[in-house]
Amino acid sequence: MSEKDSGLLIGANDKVPVAEAGLLGLQHVLAMDVYVPPLIIAGLLSMSATKTSGFLQVAFLACGIGTLFQTSLFLKMPMSQGPSYVPIGAIVGVFMANGAGHGGMATVIGSSIVAAILLILLGFSGFYQKIVNTLVPSIVGGTIITCVGLSLIPSALNDNIFEASGNIYQNIELAVITMIALLVSIAIGTYVPKLQKIFKIGSIVIALAVGTIVASFKGLMNWSSVANADWFSFPKFTALHYGIDFNLSAIITFIIIFMVLTTETTGTWFAMSAVTKEKISNKQWNHGIIGEGMSCLVAALLGSTPMTGYSTNAGVVSITGVASRRVFVAAGFWFILLGFFGKLSALLAAIPSAVVGGVFAIIVVIIMLSGLNVIGDLNMTGNKGYVIGVPIVMTLALVFLPDKVVNDSPQMIQYLLGSPITVAALTAVILNLILNNKGTKTVN
């Protein structure tokens, strides 16, 4: 499909110069906020500062290797891999139940390895695309994408801005300044064609740079963490350090978690397909699951958390109009670089969350709107309204569900309650099969 038909400035298979690809790849790295899940896990596991730094380091490496796997070898779509929020509860639970600091991580790694291998086998079986083609027509796929964006809005606003560390008024100010910088950049790129390549394509980097500079002038940048970080270091805390242990109940737990991850990933792929207007072939579906499993396997061996495709990529592509896979290959190399150069990763981690939130909030809304675009005809004839509306309600209900309800639920139920996307996807699939199963059309 041409760029004109897709609305993109640079298509998925278009080549861009190496330097330009490098800058645009960094833009995705900055927008993905991938260091958050590892830092949350490190805090919950009471890791020392040294181990926390090492945990973040291997997460960046896993992101980079997984991205190169998916973009270049398996899925072959413009997509970056990153640590998912879904397994956080399972990782902490398995860690604590299996010796904590005395063998707990070895059990987490062993369980992740088994679950990742099962994902790889699912891809090789060729069965995954049959599941998607049968259960996920456009109305279901579009609803899942919409719920992906919707579920991330509270995180973008609350976790990154309103409830982030620091003064709430300063956080709001930083977020608003960053948003304005993004919109001004897009406007300049839209109305001044000669500057489009700089301002529209590089709008997110420009916005984050403006927000970071303002934060630095206000004394809100933690430069000490950058100064104390090593320039270069090899990963220290991998499976070679922790060991590998297998526990049946932990393995079952992680198999369930990885099935949840697969559901979330499916929505992410749909979102990118909707933005690029490129259909996902049956071969790509199966190869993508193999790539997902390989990403998670590498992450486990490195001692990191499971990886998944990041939905923010679709929002960034929609804003910048650049979908070239070369850009995502560059992003993969940036992640690997961050895994070895401590000062660079510390610099990105030092960017105030409110600055990232200002961009992230717009990105997730774009993702949500992409989902509505996939659904297409919103004529609420028949039972379409229920298939679309009920999953949206379920998403919001789980986003705002009190912690007490989650904590009082059985462990397996907690995993589902902690993943609004999975519940929304299952709800959409079931309702579509029961209420709207006549003449549906697959989204891929």
C-alpha positions as CSV (number, residue, x, y, z in Angstrom):
1,M,0.0,0.0,0.0
2,S,1.3,3.5,-0.9
3,E,2.0,6.1,1.7
4,K,-0.7,8.2,0.2
5,D,-3.3,5.5,0.9
6,S,-2.1,4.9,4.4
7,G,-1.6,8.5,5.3
8,L,2.0,7.9,6.2
9,L,5.0,9.9,5.2
10,I,7.3,6.9,5.2
11,G,5.9,3.4,4.8
12,A,6.9,0.2,6.6
13,N,9.1,-1.1,3.8
14,D,10.6,2.3,2.9
15,K,14.3,2.9,3.5
16,V,15.6,5.9,5.4
17,P,19.2,7.0,5.8
18,V,21.1,5.5,8.7
19,A,21.5,8.7,10.7
20,E,17.8,9.6,10.3
21,A,16.7,6.1,11.3
22,G,18.9,6.4,14.4
23,L,17.3,9.6,15.5
24,L,13.8,8.3,14.8
25,G,14.6,5.1,16.5
26,L,15.6,7.0,19.6
27,Q,12.3,8.8,19.5
28,H,10.5,5.4,20.0
29,V,12.9,4.5,22.8
30,L,12.1,7.8,24.6
31,A,8.3,7.4,24.1
32,M,8.2,3.8,25.3
33,D,9.0,4.4,29.0
34,V,10.3,0.8,29.2
35,Y,12.3,1.3,32.4
36,V,9.1,1.6,34.5
37,P,8.1,-2.1,34.9
38,P,11.6,-3.2,35.8
39,L,11.9,-0.5,38.4
40,I,8.5,-1.4,39.9
41,I,9.5,-5.1,40.1
42,A,12.9,-4.2,41.6
43,G,11.2,-2.2,44.3
44,L,8.7,-4.9,45.1
45,L,11.5,-7.5,45.3
46,S,13.6,-5.1,47.6
47,M,16.6,-5.3,45.2
48,S,19.7,-3.4,46.2
49,A,20.7,-0.4,44.2
50,T,23.3,-2.5,42.4
51,K,20.9,-5.2,41.5
52,T,18.2,-2.7,40.5
53,S,20.7,-1.1,38.1
54,G,21.6,-4.6,36.7
55,F,17.9,-5.5,36.4
56,L,17.3,-2.3,34.3
57,Q,20.4,-3.1,32.2
58,V,19.3,-6.6,31.2
59,A,15.8,-5.2,30.5
60,F,17.2,-2.8,27.9
61,L,19.2,-5.6,26.4
62,A,16.2,-7.9,26.2
63,C,14.2,-5.0,24.6
64,G,16.9,-4.6,21.9
65,I,17.3,-8.2,21.0
66,G,13.6,-8.9,21.0
67,T,13.0,-5.9,18.8
68,L,15.6,-7.1,16.3
69,F,14.0,-10.6,16.3
70,Q,10.5,-9.3,15.7
71,T,11.3,-6.5,13.2
72,S,13.9,-8.3,11.1
73,L,13.3,-12.0,11.4
74,F,9.8,-13.0,12.6
75,L,6.8,-10.6,12.6
76,K,8.5,-8.2,10.2
77,M,6.3,-5.3,11.2
78,P,7.4,-1.9,12.6
79,M,7.3,-3.0,16.3
80,S,9.5,-2.6,19.4
81,Q,9.5,-5.1,22.3
82,G,9.4,-4.0,25.9
83,P,8.7,-5.3,29.4
84,S,5.0,-5.9,30.1
85,Y,3.1,-4.8,33.2
86,V,1.0,-8.0,33.1
87,P,3.6,-10.4,34.7
88,I,4.5,-8.1,37.6
89,G,2.2,-9.7,40.2
90,A,3.2,-13.2,39.0
91,I,6.9,-12.5,39.2
92,V,6.6,-11.1,42.8
93,G,4.3,-14.0,43.9
94,V,6.5,-16.8,42.5
95,F,9.7,-15.0,43.8
96,M,8.3,-14.8,47.3
97,A,6.8,-18.3,47.3
98,N,10.1,-20.0,46.2
99,G,12.7,-18.7,48.6
100,A,12.7,-15.0,47.8
101,G,16.3,-13.9,47.7
102,H,17.4,-17.5,48.1
103,G,16.3,-19.1,44.9
104,G,13.1,-17.2,44.0
105,M,14.5,-15.6,40.9
106,A,15.8,-19.0,39.7
107,T,12.2,-20.2,39.8
108,V,10.9,-17.2,38.0
109,I,13.5,-17.7,35.2
110,G,12.8,-21.4,34.9
111,S,9.0,-20.8,34.7
112,S,9.5,-18.1,32.1
113,I,11.7,-20.4,30.0
114,V,9.1,-23.1,29.9
115,A,6.2,-20.7,29.0
116,A,8.3,-19.0,26.3
117,I,9.1,-22.3,24.7
118,L,5.4,-23.2,24.6
119,L,4.7,-19.9,22.8
120,I,7.4,-20.7,20.2
121,L,5.8,-24.2,19.7
122,L,2.4,-22.5,19.3
123,G,3.8,-20.4,16.5
124,F,5.4,-23.4,14.8
125,S,2.1,-25.4,15.0
126,G,0.4,-22.9,12.7
127,F,-2.6,-22.9,15.0
128,Y,-2.4,-19.3,16.2
129,Q,-3.5,-17.6,13.0
130,K,-6.5,-20.0,12.9
131,I,-7.6,-18.8,16.4
132,V,-7.3,-15.1,15.3
133,N,-9.1,-15.6,12.0
134,T,-11.9,-17.4,13.7
135,L,-12.4,-15.4,16.8
136,V,-11.2,-11.8,15.9
137,P,-13.2,-10.1,13.2
138,S,-12.8,-6.3,12.7
139,I,-15.4,-5.4,15.3
140,V,-13.5,-7.4,17.9
141,G,-10.0,-6.3,16.8
142,G,-11.1,-2.7,16.7
143,T,-12.7,-3.0,20.2
144,I,-9.5,-4.5,21.6
145,I,-7.3,-1.7,20.2
146,T,-9.8,0.9,21.6
147,C,-9.5,-0.7,25.0
148,V,-5.7,-0.8,24.8
149,G,-5.6,3.0,24.4
150,L,-8.4,3.5,26.9
151,S,-6.7,1.4,29.6
152,L,-3.5,3.4,29.3
153,I,-5.0,6.8,29.7
154,P,-5.2,6.6,33.6
155,S,-1.6,5.5,33.7
156,A,-0.5,8.4,31.4
157,L,-2.3,10.9,33.6
158,N,-2.2,9.5,37.1
159,D,1.1,7.5,37.2
160,N,3.1,9.9,35.1
161,I,1.6,13.3,36.1
162,F,-0.9,13.6,38.9
163,E,0.4,10.9,41.3
164,A,4.1,11.0,40.2
165,S,6.8,12.1,42.7
166,G,7.3,15.8,43.1
167,N,5.0,18.8,43.3
168,I,1.7,18.1,41.4
169,Y,1.5,21.7,40.1
170,Q,5.0,21.4,38.7
171,N,4.2,18.1,37.2
172,I,1.1,19.5,35.5
173,E,3.1,22.4,34.2
174,L,5.8,20.2,32.7
175,A,3.2,17.9,31.1
176,V,1.3,20.8,29.6
177,I,4.5,22.4,28.3
178,T,5.6,19.1,26.7
179,M,2.1,18.6,25.1
180,I,2.2,22.2,23.7
181,A,5.7,21.6,22.3
182,L,4.4,18.4,20.6
183,L,1.4,20.1,19.1
184,V,3.4,23.2,17.9
185,S,6.0,20.9,16.3
186,I,3.2,19.0,14.5
187,A,1.6,22.3,13.4
188,I,4.9,23.6,12.0
189,G,5.5,20.4,10.2
190,T,2.0,20.4,8.7
191,Y,1.9,24.0,7.5
192,V,5.5,24.5,6.5
193,P,6.3,21.5,4.1
194,K,10.0,22.3,4.0
195,L,10.2,21.8,7.7
196,Q,8.0,18.7,7.8
197,K,11.0,16.3,8.0
198,I,12.3,18.0,11.2
199,F,9.1,19.1,13.0
200,K,6.5,16.5,12.3
201,I,8.7,13.4,12.0
202,G,10.8,14.5,15.0
203,S,7.9,16.0,17.0
204,I,8.2,13.6,19.9
205,V,12.0,14.1,20.3
206,I,11.5,17.8,20.2
207,A,8.7,17.8,22.7
208,L,10.7,15.6,25.2
209,A,13.7,17.8,24.7
210,V,11.8,20.9,25.5
211,G,10.2,19.3,28.5
212,T,13.5,18.0,29.8
213,I,15.2,21.4,29.3
214,V,12.4,23.2,31.2
215,A,12.7,20.6,34.0
216,S,16.4,21.1,34.2
217,F,16.0,24.9,34.6
218,K,13.5,24.2,37.4
219,G,15.9,21.9,39.1
220,L,13.7,18.8,38.6
221,M,16.3,16.7,36.8
222,N,18.3,14.2,38.9
223,W,21.7,14.7,37.4
224,S,23.4,12.9,40.3
225,S,22.1,9.5,39.1
226,V,23.7,10.2,35.8
227,A,27.0,11.3,37.3
228,N,27.1,8.1,39.5
229,A,26.3,5.7,36.7
230,D,29.1,3.7,35.0
231,W,30.1,4.6,31.5
232,F,30.3,0.9,30.4
233,S,29.5,-2.4,32.0
234,F,28.5,-5.9,31.1
235,P,25.3,-7.5,32.5
236,K,26.0,-9.1,35.9
237,F,22.7,-10.5,37.1
238,T,21.6,-13.0,34.4
239,A,20.5,-16.7,34.6
240,L,24.2,-17.5,35.1
241,H,24.1,-15.6,38.4
242,Y,20.6,-16.6,39.7
243,G,20.5,-20.2,38.3
244,I,17.4,-21.9,36.8
245,D,14.9,-23.9,38.8
246,F,11.6,-25.5,37.8
247,N,8.5,-25.6,40.0
248,L,5.2,-27.1,38.6
249,S,2.8,-24.5,40.2
250,A,5.0,-21.7,39.1
251,I,5.2,-23.0,35.6
252,I,1.4,-23.3,35.4
253,T,1.2,-19.7,36.7
254,F,3.5,-18.4,34.0
255,I,1.8,-20.3,31.2
256,I,-1.4,-18.6,32.1
257,I,0.4,-15.2,32.3
258,F,1.9,-15.8,28.9
259,M,-1.5,-16.6,27.4
260,V,-2.6,-13.2,28.8
261,L,0.4,-11.6,27.2
262,T,-0.5,-13.1,23.9
263,T,-4.0,-11.6,24.1
264,E,-2.4,-8.2,24.8
265,T,0.1,-8.6,22.0
266,T,-2.6,-9.4,19.5
267,G,-4.3,-6.1,20.3
268,T,-1.0,-4.3,19.8
269,W,-0.4,-5.9,16.4
270,F,-3.9,-5.0,15.4
271,A,-3.2,-1.4,16.4
272,M,-0.1,-1.2,14.3
273,S,-1.8,-2.9,11.4
274,A,-4.6,-0.3,11.6
275,V,-2.1,2.6,11.6
276,T,0.0,1.3,8.7
277,K,-3.0,0.0,6.7
278,E,-1.0,-3.2,6.2
279,K,-2.8,-6.5,6.6
280,I,-1.2,-9.1,8.8
281,S,-0.8,-12.4,6.9
282,N,-1.4,-15.8,8.4
283,K,2.3,-16.4,8.2
284,Q,3.0,-13.2,10.1
285,W,0.7,-14.2,12.9
286,N,2.5,-17.5,13.5
287,H,5.9,-16.0,13.0
288,G,5.0,-13.2,15.3
289,I,4.2,-15.6,18.1
290,I,7.5,-17.4,17.5
291,G,9.2,-14.0,17.8
292,E,7.3,-13.2,21.0
293,G,8.4,-16.5,22.5
294,M,12.0,-15.9,21.4
295,S,11.9,-12.4,23.0
296,C,10.6,-13.8,26.3
297,L,13.1,-16.7,26.2
298,V,16.1,-14.3,25.7
299,A,14.6,-12.0,28.5
300,A,14.4,-15.0,30.9
301,L,18.0,-16.1,30.1
302,L,19.2,-12.5,30.7
303,G,17.3,-12.5,34.0
304,S,14.8,-9.9,32.9
305,T,11.0,-9.7,32.8
306,P,8.9,-11.0,29.9
307,M,8.8,-8.9,26.7
308,T,5.8,-7.9,24.6
309,G,5.1,-5.6,21.6
310,Y,4.5,-2.1,22.8
311,S,1.3,-0.4,21.8
312,T,2.9,3.1,22.1
313,N,4.7,2.4,18.8
314,A,1.4,2.6,16.9
315,G,0.7,6.0,18.5
316,V,4.2,7.3,17.7
317,V,3.8,6.1,14.1
318,S,0.4,7.7,13.8
319,I,1.8,11.1,15.1
320,T,5.0,11.2,13.1
321,G,3.8,9.4,9.9
322,V,7.0,7.2,9.9
323,A,6.6,3.4,9.9
324,S,9.9,2.3,8.4
325,R,11.1,-1.0,9.8
326,R,14.6,0.5,9.6
327,V,13.6,2.9,12.3
328,F,12.6,0.0,14.6
329,V,15.9,-1.8,13.9
330,A,17.6,1.3,15.0
331,A,15.5,1.4,18.2
332,G,16.6,-2.2,18.8
333,F,20.3,-1.1,18.6
334,W,19.6,1.9,20.9
335,F,18.2,-0.5,23.5
336,I,21.3,-2.8,23.2
337,L,23.5,0.3,23.6
338,L,21.6,1.4,26.7
339,G,22.2,-2.1,28.1
340,F,25.9,-1.5,28.1
341,F,26.3,2.2,28.6
342,G,25.0,3.1,32.1
343,K,25.2,6.9,31.8
344,L,23.0,6.9,28.7
345,S,20.3,4.7,30.3
346,A,20.6,6.8,33.5
347,L,20.0,10.0,31.5
348,L,16.8,8.6,30.0
349,A,15.6,7.3,33.3
350,A,16.3,10.8,34.8
351,I,13.7,12.5,32.5
352,P,10.8,13.5,34.8
353,S,7.8,11.2,34.4
354,A,5.6,14.2,33.9
355,V,7.5,15.1,30.7
356,V,7.0,11.6,29.4
357,G,3.4,11.7,30.5
358,G,2.7,14.8,28.5
359,V,3.6,12.9,25.3
360,F,2.3,9.5,26.4
361,A,-1.2,10.9,27.1
362,I,-1.6,12.0,23.5
363,I,-0.1,8.7,22.1
364,V,-2.6,6.5,24.0
365,V,-5.5,8.6,22.8
366,I,-4.3,8.2,19.2
367,I,-4.2,4.4,19.8
368,M,-7.8,4.5,21.1
369,L,-9.0,6.4,18.0
370,S,-7.2,3.9,15.8
371,G,-9.3,1.2,17.3
372,L,-12.5,3.1,16.4
373,N,-11.2,3.5,12.9
374,V,-10.7,-0.3,12.6
375,I,-14.3,-0.9,13.7
376,G,-15.3,1.4,10.9
377,D,-19.1,1.6,10.6
378,L,-20.4,2.5,14.0
379,N,-24.0,1.8,13.0
380,M,-25.4,0.2,16.1
381,T,-27.8,-2.1,14.3
382,G,-28.3,-5.5,15.8
383,N,-26.1,-6.2,18.8
384,K,-22.9,-4.3,17.7
385,G,-23.3,-1.8,20.5
386,Y,-23.0,-4.6,23.2
387,V,-19.9,-6.1,21.5
388,I,-18.2,-2.7,21.5
389,G,-19.6,-1.1,24.6
390,V,-19.4,-3.9,27.2
391,P,-15.6,-4.5,26.8
392,I,-15.1,-0.7,27.1
393,V,-17.1,-0.7,30.4
394,M,-15.1,-3.7,31.6
395,T,-11.8,-1.9,30.8
396,L,-12.8,1.1,32.8
397,A,-14.2,-1.0,35.6
398,L,-10.9,-2.9,36.0
399,V,-8.8,0.3,35.7
400,F,-10.7,1.9,38.6
401,L,-11.2,-1.3,40.6
402,P,-10.2,-0.8,44.2
403,D,-7.0,-2.5,45.3
404,K,-8.9,-4.2,48.1
405,V,-11.1,-6.2,45.7
406,V,-8.0,-7.3,43.7
407,N,-6.0,-8.3,46.9
408,D,-9.0,-10.2,48.3
409,S,-9.4,-12.3,45.1
410,P,-7.7,-15.7,44.4
411,Q,-4.2,-15.4,42.9
412,M,-5.3,-16.6,39.4
413,I,-8.2,-14.1,39.4
414,Q,-5.8,-11.4,40.4
415,Y,-3.8,-11.9,37.2
416,L,-6.9,-11.4,35.1
417,L,-8.1,-8.4,37.2
418,G,-4.6,-6.9,36.7
419,S,-5.0,-7.0,32.9
420,P,-8.0,-5.0,31.6
421,I,-6.9,-5.7,28.0
422,T,-7.2,-9.5,28.5
423,V,-10.7,-9.2,30.1
424,A,-11.9,-6.8,27.5
425,A,-10.6,-9.0,24.7
426,L,-12.2,-12.1,26.1
427,T,-15.4,-10.2,26.6
428,A,-15.5,-8.9,23.0
429,V,-14.7,-12.4,21.6
430,I,-17.4,-14.1,23.6
431,L,-20.1,-11.4,23.0
432,N,-19.4,-11.4,19.3
433,L,-19.7,-15.2,19.1
434,I,-23.0,-15.1,21.0
435,L,-24.6,-11.9,19.8
436,N,-23.0,-10.9,16.5
437,N,-21.8,-14.0,14.7
438,K,-23.4,-13.4,11.3
439,G,-21.3,-12.3,8.4
440,T,-18.4,-11.0,10.4
441,K,-15.2,-10.0,8.7
442,T,-11.7,-10.6,10.0
443,V,-9.5,-7.5,10.7
444,N,-6.4,-9.0,9.3
